[in-house]
Amino acid sequence: MTRTGFICAAGALLLWLPAGAQQLSYSKGQLVYPAFEGWEKNADGTFNLLFGYMNENWEEEFDLAVGAENHFEPGAPDQGQPTHFFPRRNRFVFRVKVPADFGEKELVWTLVSHGKTEKAYGSLRQDYFVDNMVLTSETGAIGAGVSNPEIRANKPPVLEAAGDRNRTVKIGETLTLSAHVTDDGVPKPRPRGAFLERGNTQVNDLRLVPPRQVTVGSATGLWVSCYFYRGPAVPAFTPPQPKTWEDTRAGANSQWAPLWQPPPAPADGKWTVAVSFDQPGVYVLRWHASDGALWADEDITVTVTR
């Protein structure tokens, strides 16, 4: 067991391994590590602890129900964490609100995968503080240490899921979900390939880009995805949704692929997806809207019956 809990910036270091080390990727069999990403202060004096995770596998996904393999302590073991874990790096996945008098306490997230236990330690240490500019840098919308007045004025997308937040369907039925999303147009749309340039030469290999220029090197521009967050089995989405994990080598269906750019937004700002289930249980589906720098999430709970 190791004391992980690395802040978000540490995750960027994974992209700067030597070429030989980066080739040692695995499709399956490796661990998923919880990650403490930092904390932010709320207007009412409370704080949010931000968590994500690193799944060392390029393909293997984990389902870890809340309990012995996926829990928080002290206090309630369920703090709204995911139970389905996608491959690779997933930053800023959820927030846990703690009281104004949290002080020097720690909130510990434990994950057990392939029989190995890993923990992330959330605290209010000053060097873990994050604001919108830190989030913008860590998501790759600007280079580390860059100051841009336009980016500083950026606001997260405004996302409103339509209809009830709690739904009930039967196995075999199709559930249609929609969400209305608007954005301020900041930062300007930019494909990831345009970010990875040296002079007039496009660079598709992150190892060749100095760290001062990018962290994860995301595309910018509004994009929206509905994805599986919690539940007993992965449902089917139509159309297929953009992947939300960081991926520097996947195909054009991933937001982090070398030449990926956000698909055109619907003219009316309404995004729609059809979802079907083949196992009963309680599911959480998450709408995720990002402008490449900041984001908004909204969850839909679905009870699936026979």
Secondary structure, 3 states (H helix, E strand, C coil): CCECCCCHHHHHHHHHCCHHHHCCCECCCCCEEEEEEEEEECCCCCEEEEEEEEECECCCCEECCCECCEEEECCCCCCCCCCEECCEEEEEEEEEEECCCCCCCCEEEEEEECCEEEEEEECCCHHHECCHHHHHHHCCCCCCCCCCHHHHCCCCCEEEECCCCEEEEECCCEEEEEEEEECCCCCCCECHHHHCEECCEECCCHHHCCCCCCCCCCCECCEEEEEEEECCCCCEEECCCCECCECCCCCCCECCCCCCCCCCCCCCCEEEEEEECCCCEEEEEEEEEECCCCEEEEEEEEEEEC
